[in-house]
Amino acid sequence: MKALKWILIVVVSIIGLILLTALFVRKDFAVEKQIEINKPKQEVYNYVVLLKNQNNFSKWATIDPAMETTFSGVDGTVGFVSAWKSENKNVGSGEQEITKIDPGKRIDYELRFKEPMEDTNMAHMTLDSIGENKTLVKWGFEGVMKYPTNITLLFLDFDKLIGGDFEFGLNKLKGILEE
């Protein structure tokens, strides 16, 4: 009986320590990758503002070429939604909506993941002219983990987790546009 009491005290103490630690751990995370594309900014923008085109360069679209995709709204405008569903757990299912456009400069998206986990995060693409025929494209992803699950941010490196996927997509985008 005494051993059970001590085990219970230790377990409650560990849980308490984890919950206390989570109070002091950041809740936000962000990943952003960039690439230079040898094309004028307007030409690059005209391609990336169309969300359907993302399936041509996104790493996640190449993981499961058989995934189901549906679209609603007018592509390249606020409110356009691209939805996907895959049996592959690395792709899952969800939807992405264009939430804001700064013409020629930035596109903001809301990502609503449904499977394998439910979550909502934000993503963006920005474009900057760095020469007459050269554009700097940045692709980013950011979000917030609620307490107490934010404790996992001590062990997760989102840059290592998905940064390579953004680099893959940007390199593929560069190949498509510079073809």
Order of alpha helices (4+ residues) and beta strands (2+ residues): alpha-beta-alpha-alpha-alpha-beta-beta-beta-beta-beta-beta-alpha
